Amino acid sequence: MKILRVKINKENISYESLPHEWEYLGASALIAKIVNKEVPPLCDPLCAESKLFVACGPLAGTKAPQLGRISIGGKSPLTQGIKEANSGGPAGQALDRLGLRAIVVEEAPASGKTYCLFISKDKAQLLPADEYRGMKNYALADALRAKYGDKIAVISIGLAGERQYKGASVSLTDIFGDPSRNAARGGLGAVMG
């Protein structure tokens, strides 16, 4: 299994092997390990030093019930501590099937640019997405399905996340393609924004 590291400001994407000692950690524990290792404890959750984490557990891609959940994590703008929020939907299973246990998003984009991280079995791409700025989650999911097809899982933020409101959530599409699943604890949508 791999960790996908995305440095937005440099528009750089790289893969790392998941450390052996982390292979059996659940998504929440995996996020806590990486946050403790990489995020300065006194940094502002909305500053350039902060990072956003997306992770799934070791059994996410199996048919075992309730294990396909996905976790979003980072430093909370509400509590200033490590926060993880999780959600159902196909995103966790999709991540596992792509051979990924985690995505680490770091380095805020220059000049407020908007990006779309598109991950397929062949490659991961960081694509300019300014045309999606200001869209609500349902309209955004529809637009992305029209562009990339119906068999995608979308992880997105709406206007509250873009504006970095401290209570913003992260939306994830359900099995019907609607962004009706939310990782809504800790204001992690603001960190994604």
PASEBA-1860 file (N, C-alpha, C; in nm, 3 decimals):
! residues 193
1> MKILRVKI> 0.085/-0.118/0.000/0.000/0.000/0.000/0.089/0.124/0.000 ~ 0.032/0.233/-0.051/0.109/0.356/-0.070/0.041/0.474/0.000 ~ 0.122/0.578/0.018/0.074/0.710/0.058/0.096/0.801/-0.061 ~ -0.006/0.875/-0.100/0.006/0.972/-0.209/0.028/1.108/-0.145 ~ 0.138/1.173/-0.179/0.172/1.304/-0.123/0.154/1.409/-0.232 ~ 0.074/1.512/-0.202/0.042/1.617/-0.298/0.091/1.750/-0.243 ~ 0.189/1.810/-0.310/0.240/1.942/-0.274/0.178/2.041/-0.372 ~ 0.069/2.103/-0.328/-0.010/2.184/-0.420/0.067/2.303/-0.475
9> NKENISYE> 0.137/2.377/-0.391/0.207/2.497/-0.436/0.309/2.466/-0.545 ~ 0.373/2.350/-0.535/0.472/2.309/-0.636/0.410/2.224/-0.747 ~ 0.281/2.195/-0.734/0.210/2.108/-0.829/0.286/1.977/-0.847 ~ 0.325/1.917/-0.733/0.405/1.796/-0.734/0.328/1.683/-0.665 ~ 0.329/1.567/-0.727/0.264/1.448/-0.671/0.367/1.337/-0.664 ~ 0.373/1.269/-0.550/0.467/1.157/-0.536/0.402/1.046/-0.453 ~ 0.452/0.927/-0.470/0.406/0.810/-0.395/0.515/0.767/-0.298 ~ 0.473/0.723/-0.179/0.565/0.668/-0.080/0.508/0.535/-0.033
17> SLPHEWEY> 0.594/0.445/0.004/0.547/0.320/0.063/0.495/0.346/0.204 ~ 0.388/0.281/0.239/0.335/0.290/0.375/0.434/0.218/0.468 ~ 0.482/0.285/0.573/0.573/0.217/0.665/0.511/0.088/0.720 ~ 0.593/-0.016/0.728/0.546/-0.148/0.771/0.471/-0.141/0.905 ~ 0.523/-0.062/0.999/0.461/-0.056/1.132/0.324/0.013/1.130 ~ 0.286/0.075/1.018/0.156/0.141/1.007/0.055/0.059/0.927 ~ 0.093/-0.055/0.875/0.008/-0.132/0.784/-0.126/-0.173/0.843 ~ -0.132/-0.199/0.972/-0.256/-0.249/1.032/-0.330/-0.144/1.113
25> LGASALIA> -0.287/-0.019/1.103/-0.357/0.089/1.173/-0.486/0.122/1.100 ~ -0.590/0.153/1.175/-0.712/0.205/1.116/-0.687/0.346/1.065 ~ -0.782/0.399/0.991/-0.764/0.530/0.929/-0.741/0.641/1.031 ~ -0.817/0.642/1.138/-0.803/0.745/1.241/-0.665/0.740/1.306 ~ -0.619/0.621/1.340/-0.486/0.606/1.401/-0.376/0.643/1.302 ~ -0.394/0.608/1.176/-0.296/0.643/1.073/-0.284/0.795/1.060 ~ -0.398/0.863/1.057/-0.396/1.009/1.049/-0.326/1.068/1.171 ~ -0.357/1.019/1.290/-0.293/1.070/1.412/-0.142/1.052/1.407
33> KIVNKEVP> -0.095/0.937/1.359/0.049/0.912/1.349/0.115/1.013/1.255 ~ 0.054/1.035/1.138/0.116/1.124/1.040/0.110/1.269/1.087 ~ -0.003/1.311/1.145/-0.013/1.448/1.195/0.092/1.473/1.303 ~ 0.105/1.381/1.397/0.205/1.396/1.503/0.346/1.405/1.448 ~ 0.372/1.334/1.341/0.506/1.331/1.282/0.535/1.455/1.197 ~ 0.432/1.509/1.128/0.458/1.609/1.025/0.405/1.750/1.049 ~ 0.305/1.766/1.132/0.245/1.898/1.149/0.298/1.963/1.277 ~ 0.356/2.084/1.266/0.405/2.152/1.387/0.292/2.173/1.486
41> PLCDPLCA> 0.311/2.137/1.613/0.202/2.142/1.710/0.143/2.281/1.733 ~ 0.220/2.385/1.712/0.170/2.520/1.738/0.128/2.595/1.612 ~ 0.128/2.529/1.498/0.089/2.600/1.375/-0.062/2.624/1.372 ~ -0.100/2.729/1.303/-0.242/2.758/1.281/-0.297/2.653/1.185 ~ -0.413/2.595/1.213/-0.469/2.492/1.124/-0.494/2.540/0.981 ~ -0.506/2.671/0.962/-0.535/2.723/0.829/-0.412/2.787/0.763 ~ -0.293/2.763/0.818/-0.171/2.821/0.760/-0.108/2.724/0.661 ~ -0.005/2.771/0.592/0.062/2.690/0.491/0.133/2.567/0.549
49> ESKLFVAC> 0.170/2.569/0.676/0.237/2.454/0.739/0.141/2.340/0.770 ~ 0.014/2.370/0.778/-0.085/2.269/0.810/-0.105/2.177/0.691 ~ -0.159/2.059/0.716/-0.181/1.961/0.609/-0.319/1.898/0.625 ~ -0.369/1.845/0.515/-0.496/1.772/0.516/-0.466/1.626/0.484 ~ -0.534/1.536/0.553/-0.510/1.393/0.536/-0.641/1.322/0.502 ~ -0.632/1.230/0.409/-0.745/1.144/0.373/-0.692/1.001/0.387 ~ -0.763/0.916/0.459/-0.713/0.780/0.482/-0.826/0.679/0.490 ~ -0.792/0.556/0.458/-0.886/0.445/0.477/-0.817/0.338/0.559
57> GPLAGTKA> -0.895/0.250/0.616/-0.840/0.143/0.699/-0.789/0.027/0.615 ~ -0.722/-0.069/0.678/-0.662/-0.181/0.604/-0.763/-0.275/0.540 ~ -0.889/-0.270/0.581/-0.991/-0.358/0.524/-1.094/-0.283/0.439 ~ -1.063/-0.160/0.400/-1.159/-0.077/0.328/-1.203/-0.136/0.196 ~ -1.116/-0.203/0.126/-1.150/-0.258/-0.005/-1.212/-0.396/-0.002 ~ -1.236/-0.449/0.117/-1.296/-0.582/0.128/-1.448/-0.570/0.131 ~ -1.515/-0.683/0.134/-1.662/-0.681/0.141/-1.713/-0.682/0.284 ~ -1.623/-0.671/0.379/-1.663/-0.669/0.520/-1.750/-0.545/0.545
65> PQLGRISI> -1.864/-0.562/0.612/-1.954/-0.448/0.633/-1.893/-0.342/0.724 ~ -1.924/-0.218/0.694/-1.887/-0.101/0.774/-1.737/-0.071/0.777 ~ -1.657/-0.138/0.696/-1.513/-0.113/0.700/-1.464/-0.031/0.581 ~ -1.555/0.011/0.494/-1.516/0.091/0.378/-1.520/0.241/0.405 ~ -1.525/0.279/0.530/-1.533/0.421/0.564/-1.402/0.491/0.532 ~ -1.412/0.622/0.517/-1.295/0.703/0.488/-1.283/0.810/0.596 ~ -1.162/0.844/0.632/-1.138/0.946/0.734/-1.068/1.066/0.672 ~ -1.111/1.182/0.716/-1.048/1.309/0.679/-0.987/1.362/0.808
73> GGKSPLTQ> -0.865/1.410/0.803/-0.802/1.455/0.926/-0.707/1.570/0.907 ~ -0.665/1.623/1.018/-0.570/1.734/1.020/-0.579/1.803/1.154 ~ -0.535/1.925/1.156/-0.542/2.006/1.276/-0.671/2.087/1.268 ~ -0.754/2.079/1.370/-0.886/2.142/1.369/-0.878/2.293/1.393 ~ -0.946/2.372/1.309/-0.954/2.516/1.335/-1.046/2.548/1.453 ~ -1.125/2.450/1.496/-1.215/2.472/1.610/-1.148/2.443/1.743 ~ -1.065/2.340/1.749/-1.005/2.298/1.876/-0.854/2.318/1.882 ~ -0.792/2.342/1.767/-0.646/2.353/1.755/-0.575/2.220/1.780
81> GIKEANSG> -0.649/2.112/1.796/-0.590/1.981/1.819/-0.606/1.892/1.696 ~ -0.555/1.771/1.705/-0.569/1.674/1.596/-0.715/1.632/1.588 ~ -0.768/1.632/1.467/-0.909/1.596/1.449/-0.922/1.500/1.332 ~ -1.012/1.406/1.347/-1.047/1.312/1.241/-1.198/1.308/1.234 ~ -1.250/1.313/1.113/-1.393/1.296/1.089/-1.405/1.189/0.981 ~ -1.506/1.102/0.993/-1.516/0.996/0.893/-1.653/0.993/0.830 ~ -1.660/0.921/0.719/-1.783/0.916/0.642/-1.792/0.783/0.568 ~ -1.913/0.748/0.531/-1.934/0.632/0.446/-1.929/0.673/0.300
89> GPAGQALD> -1.975/0.584/0.215/-1.972/0.610/0.072/-1.859/0.533/0.006 ~ -1.850/0.539/-0.126/-1.753/0.457/-0.199/-1.609/0.509/-0.201 ~ -1.582/0.627/-0.148/-1.447/0.685/-0.158/-1.341/0.599/-0.089 ~ -1.371/0.545/0.028/-1.274/0.462/0.100/-1.239/0.336/0.022 ~ -1.341/0.272/-0.034/-1.315/0.151/-0.113/-1.238/0.185/-0.240 ~ -1.271/0.299/-0.302/-1.199/0.340/-0.423/-1.052/0.365/-0.392 ~ -1.025/0.430/-0.281/-0.887/0.457/-0.241/-0.810/0.326/-0.224 ~ -0.871/0.231/-0.153/-0.806/0.102/-0.130/-0.781/0.028/-0.262
97> RLGLRAIV> -0.876/0.031/-0.351/-0.861/-0.040/-0.479/-0.753/0.023/-0.567 ~ -0.721/0.150/-0.539/-0.612/0.217/-0.611/-0.477/0.191/-0.544 ~ -0.478/0.111/-0.437/-0.354/0.079/-0.367/-0.307/0.187/-0.272 ~ -0.399/0.275/-0.232/-0.364/0.387/-0.144/-0.425/0.369/-0.007 ~ -0.347/0.396/0.097/-0.400/0.399/0.233/-0.422/0.542/0.279 ~ -0.347/0.636/0.219/-0.361/0.775/0.263/-0.321/0.871/0.151 ~ -0.378/0.990/0.161/-0.339/1.104/0.078/-0.299/1.215/0.174 ~ -0.183/1.274/0.151/-0.137/1.387/0.231/-0.134/1.508/0.139
105> VEEAPASG> -0.212/1.610/0.173/-0.217/1.733/0.093/-0.148/1.842/0.172 ~ -0.047/1.903/0.111/0.030/2.004/0.181/0.062/2.122/0.090 ~ 0.113/2.229/0.150/0.154/2.350/0.080/0.036/2.414/0.007 ~ -0.022/2.513/0.069/-0.137/2.584/0.013/-0.107/2.635/-0.127 ~ -0.207/2.638/-0.214/-0.184/2.684/-0.350/-0.148/2.832/-0.356 ~ -0.069/2.868/-0.455/-0.032/3.008/-0.476/-0.152/3.087/-0.527 ~ -0.163/3.208/-0.481/-0.262/3.303/-0.533/-0.405/3.254/-0.527 ~ -0.438/3.167/-0.433/-0.576/3.122/-0.418/-0.627/3.038/-0.534
113> KTYCLFIS> -0.539/2.973/-0.607/-0.583/2.887/-0.717/-0.662/2.769/-0.662 ~ -0.748/2.715/-0.746/-0.827/2.597/-0.711/-0.779/2.479/-0.796 ~ -0.767/2.363/-0.732/-0.720/2.244/-0.802/-0.816/2.128/-0.779 ~ -0.812/2.035/-0.874/-0.882/1.908/-0.864/-0.775/1.799/-0.865 ~ -0.775/1.714/-0.764/-0.685/1.599/-0.763/-0.762/1.483/-0.823 ~ -0.719/1.437/-0.939/-0.785/1.326/-1.008/-0.693/1.204/-0.999 ~ -0.744/1.097/-0.939/-0.665/0.976/-0.921/-0.734/0.862/-0.995 ~ -0.660/0.796/-1.082/-0.711/0.678/-1.152/-0.612/0.564/-1.133
121> KDKAQLLP> -0.643/0.448/-1.187/-0.552/0.334/-1.171/-0.419/0.357/-1.242 ~ -0.417/0.448/-1.338/-0.296/0.473/-1.416/-0.209/0.586/-1.361 ~ -0.273/0.688/-1.300/-0.194/0.804/-1.256/-0.276/0.893/-1.164 ~ -0.205/0.984/-1.100/-0.268/1.090/-1.021/-0.228/1.222/-1.085 ~ -0.326/1.312/-1.098/-0.301/1.441/-1.161/-0.358/1.553/-1.076 ~ -0.286/1.663/-1.070/-0.335/1.784/-1.005/-0.372/1.879/-1.117 ~ -0.502/1.901/-1.134/-0.552/1.976/-1.249/-0.608/2.111/-1.206 ~ -0.585/2.217/-1.285/-0.647/2.347/-1.254/-0.799/2.332/-1.252
129> ADEYRGMK> -0.863/2.394/-1.155/-1.009/2.377/-1.140/-1.077/2.508/-1.102 ~ -1.024/2.619/-1.149/-1.084/2.747/-1.113/-1.229/2.759/-1.160 ~ -1.267/2.686/-1.265/-1.405/2.693/-1.314/-1.505/2.635/-1.214 ~ -1.456/2.558/-1.117/-1.544/2.499/-1.017/-1.557/2.585/-0.891 ~ -1.479/2.690/-0.881/-1.483/2.777/-0.763/-1.624/2.834/-0.745 ~ -1.672/2.830/-0.623/-1.802/2.887/-0.591/-1.920/2.794/-0.617 ~ -1.894/2.675/-0.668/-2.004/2.581/-0.695/-2.046/2.511/-0.566 ~ -2.173/2.484/-0.556/-2.223/2.403/-0.445/-2.189/2.257/-0.473
137> NYALADAL> -2.186/2.176/-0.369/-2.139/2.039/-0.381/-2.217/1.954/-0.481 ~ -2.349/1.967/-0.485/-2.428/1.886/-0.579/-2.398/1.924/-0.723 ~ -2.390/2.054/-0.751/-2.356/2.099/-0.887/-2.214/2.057/-0.924 ~ -2.123/2.064/-0.828/-1.985/2.022/-0.853/-1.977/1.873/-0.885 ~ -2.045/1.791/-0.806/-2.044/1.646/-0.832/-2.103/1.615/-0.970 ~ -2.210/1.685/-1.007/-2.269/1.666/-1.140/-2.169/1.703/-1.250 ~ -2.101/1.816/-1.233/-2.004/1.862/-1.333/-1.887/1.765/-1.346 ~ -1.839/1.714/-1.233/-1.727/1.620/-1.237/-1.768/1.486/-1.298
145> RAKYGDKI> -1.890/1.440/-1.270/-1.939/1.316/-1.332/-1.954/1.334/-1.483 ~ -2.000/1.452/-1.525/-2.014/1.479/-1.668/-1.877/1.476/-1.738 ~ -1.775/1.520/-1.668/-1.640/1.526/-1.726/-1.566/1.393/-1.718 ~ -1.577/1.322/-1.603/-1.496/1.203/-1.580/-1.575/1.072/-1.581 ~ -1.706/1.078/-1.590/-1.787/0.956/-1.593/-1.856/0.930/-1.460 ~ -1.950/0.836/-1.462/-2.032/0.808/-1.344/-1.962/0.725/-1.237 ~ -1.856/0.657/-1.271/-1.791/0.567/-1.175/-1.678/0.637/-1.099 ~ -1.708/0.754/-1.045/-1.608/0.827/-0.968/-1.661/0.850/-0.827
153> AVISIGLA> -1.570/0.868/-0.735/-1.603/0.911/-0.599/-1.548/1.052/-0.585 ~ -1.631/1.142/-0.535/-1.591/1.282/-0.524/-1.581/1.321/-0.377 ~ -1.471/1.384/-0.342/-1.451/1.443/-0.210/-1.439/1.593/-0.234 ~ -1.529/1.671/-0.174/-1.534/1.814/-0.207/-1.570/1.899/-0.086 ~ -1.554/2.028/-0.106/-1.601/2.126/-0.008/-1.691/2.224/-0.082 ~ -1.780/2.286/-0.012/-1.865/2.388/-0.070/-1.811/2.526/-0.037 ~ -1.901/2.622/-0.041/-1.862/2.761/-0.017/-1.804/2.784/0.122 ~ -1.859/2.717/0.222/-1.807/2.735/0.359/-1.661/2.691/0.368
161> GERQYKGA> -1.627/2.582/0.304/-1.489/2.536/0.302/-1.398/2.629/0.224 ~ -1.446/2.674/0.107/-1.367/2.768/0.027/-1.337/2.895/0.105 ~ -1.434/2.940/0.181/-1.417/3.063/0.260/-1.348/3.037/0.394 ~ -1.314/2.912/0.419/-1.246/2.867/0.540/-1.323/2.901/0.667 ~ -1.455/2.884/0.661/-1.535/2.897/0.782/-1.498/2.782/0.874 ~ -1.478/2.811/0.999/-1.422/2.712/1.092/-1.510/2.589/1.114 ~ -1.636/2.595/1.081/-1.724/2.479/1.098/-1.751/2.404/0.969 ~ -1.674/2.432/0.863/-1.700/2.371/0.732/-1.673/2.221/0.732
169> SVSLTDIF> -1.755/2.148/0.657/-1.739/2.003/0.647/-1.682/1.965/0.511 ~ -1.648/1.837/0.498/-1.603/1.779/0.372/-1.714/1.686/0.325 ~ -1.758/1.703/0.201/-1.865/1.619/0.145/-1.807/1.508/0.059 ~ -1.872/1.394/0.062/-1.831/1.279/-0.017/-1.953/1.222/-0.087 ~ -1.934/1.173/-0.207/-2.047/1.118/-0.281/-2.087/0.981/-0.226 ~ -2.216/0.953/-0.239/-2.270/0.823/-0.198/-2.271/0.729/-0.319 ~ -2.333/0.613/-0.306/-2.334/0.516/-0.416/-2.414/0.563/-0.537 ~ -2.495/0.668/-0.520/-2.572/0.724/-0.631/-2.503/0.844/-0.694
177> GDPSRNAA> -2.387/0.884/-0.640/-2.313/0.998/-0.694/-2.350/1.131/-0.633 ~ -2.437/1.130/-0.533/-2.475/1.255/-0.466/-2.381/1.281/-0.348 ~ -2.338/1.405/-0.328/-2.248/1.437/-0.216/-2.324/1.449/-0.084 ~ -2.390/1.341/-0.046/-2.476/1.342/0.072/-2.408/1.288/0.197 ~ -2.286/1.243/0.186/-2.209/1.194/0.301/-2.116/1.307/0.344 ~ -2.102/1.326/0.473/-2.018/1.437/0.520/-1.929/1.396/0.636 ~ -1.804/1.437/0.626/-1.710/1.429/0.738/-1.718/1.568/0.801 ~ -1.801/1.579/0.904/-1.844/1.712/0.948/-1.790/1.756/1.083
185> RGGLGAVM> -1.698/1.684/1.141/-1.647/1.725/1.272/-1.518/1.805/1.258 ~ -1.503/1.903/1.342/-1.375/1.972/1.355/-1.342/2.079/1.254 ~ -1.432/2.107/1.159/-1.405/2.212/1.063/-1.300/2.178/0.959 ~ -1.287/2.049/0.925/-1.182/2.008/0.832/-1.207/2.054/0.689 ~ -1.331/2.093/0.658/-1.358/2.154/0.528/-1.283/2.285/0.512 ~ -1.264/2.358/0.621/-1.186/2.482/0.617/-1.040/2.454/0.588 ~ -0.986/2.345/0.643/-0.847/2.306/0.617/-0.832/2.268/0.470 ~ -0.930/2.198/0.415/-0.926/2.161/0.274/-0.936/2.285/0.185
193> G> -1.003/2.388/0.234/-1.021/2.511/0.157/-0.896/2.594/0.152
END
